[in-house]
Amino acid sequence: MSMMRSRTSQRPGGLKATMSKNTLLGMAHRKVPNRFLLVNLLTRRIRQLKDGARPLIQTENILSVDEIALQEIAEGKITPSGFSNA
């Protein structure tokens, strides 16, 4: 039995839900269907967040940088076409 940490968050769009990383990953995969591109996008955004970039989402909970990056992609805040190398 897999024990995934779930959380409740209030999103700017008014959505309120309890989501696990698996749920966010499914949502992100629907936004970026190519899994290799999704992994690349996640990796680059995580690196940006670790280097001090500001999150594009507001959260009430303390999230790790990988959870923030995943949620940004799932909500459509980060897309492959709109992603910069900066």
C-alpha positions as CSV (number, residue, x, y, z in Angstrom):
1,M,0.0,0.0,0.0
2,S,1.4,3.3,-1.0
3,M,1.3,6.1,1.5
4,M,1.2,9.4,-0.4
5,R,1.2,12.7,1.5
6,S,-1.9,14.7,0.6
7,R,-2.6,18.3,1.2
8,T,-5.4,20.9,0.9
9,S,-4.6,24.1,-0.9
10,Q,-6.5,27.1,-2.1
11,R,-5.6,28.0,-5.6
12,P,-6.0,31.5,-7.2
13,G,-8.6,30.1,-9.6
14,G,-10.8,29.3,-6.6
15,L,-10.3,25.5,-6.7
16,K,-9.9,23.9,-3.4
17,A,-9.0,20.2,-3.2
18,T,-6.9,17.6,-1.5
19,M,-4.4,16.3,-3.9
20,S,-1.5,13.9,-3.8
21,K,1.6,14.1,-5.9
22,N,0.1,11.4,-8.1
23,T,-3.0,13.5,-8.8
24,L,-0.9,16.6,-9.6
25,L,1.3,14.5,-11.9
26,G,-1.8,13.3,-13.8
27,M,-3.0,16.8,-14.2
28,A,0.5,18.0,-15.3
29,H,0.7,15.1,-17.8
30,R,-2.6,16.2,-19.3
31,K,-1.1,19.7,-19.8
32,V,2.2,18.3,-21.2
33,P,1.4,14.9,-22.7
34,N,5.0,14.1,-23.7
35,R,6.5,12.6,-20.5
36,F,10.1,13.4,-21.5
37,L,9.2,17.0,-22.1
38,L,7.3,17.1,-18.8
39,V,10.3,15.7,-16.9
40,N,12.6,18.3,-18.6
41,L,10.2,21.1,-17.8
42,L,9.9,20.0,-14.1
43,T,13.7,19.7,-13.7
44,R,14.3,23.1,-15.2
45,R,11.6,24.8,-13.1
46,I,12.8,23.1,-9.9
47,R,16.3,24.4,-10.6
48,Q,14.9,27.9,-11.1
49,L,13.0,27.7,-7.8
50,K,16.1,26.5,-5.9
51,D,18.0,29.4,-7.4
52,G,15.6,31.8,-5.9
53,A,12.8,32.3,-8.6
54,R,9.5,33.2,-7.1
55,P,6.6,30.7,-7.3
56,L,3.8,31.5,-9.7
57,I,1.2,30.0,-7.4
58,Q,0.0,30.9,-3.9
59,T,-0.2,28.2,-1.3
60,E,-1.3,28.2,2.3
61,N,0.8,25.1,3.0
62,I,4.6,24.6,3.1
63,L,5.4,22.8,-0.2
64,S,8.7,21.5,-1.5
65,V,10.1,23.0,-4.7
66,D,9.1,19.8,-6.6
67,E,5.5,20.1,-5.4
68,I,5.4,23.8,-6.4
69,A,6.8,23.1,-9.9
70,L,4.4,20.3,-10.4
71,Q,1.4,22.4,-9.3
72,E,2.5,25.3,-11.5
73,I,2.5,23.0,-14.6
74,A,-0.8,21.3,-13.5
75,E,-2.4,24.7,-13.3
76,G,-1.0,25.8,-16.7
77,K,1.2,28.5,-15.2
78,I,4.3,26.9,-16.9
79,T,4.1,25.6,-20.4
80,P,6.8,24.3,-22.7
81,S,6.2,27.1,-25.3
82,G,6.3,29.8,-22.6
83,F,9.3,28.6,-20.7
84,S,12.5,30.6,-20.6
85,N,16.0,29.5,-19.8
86,A,16.6,32.4,-17.5
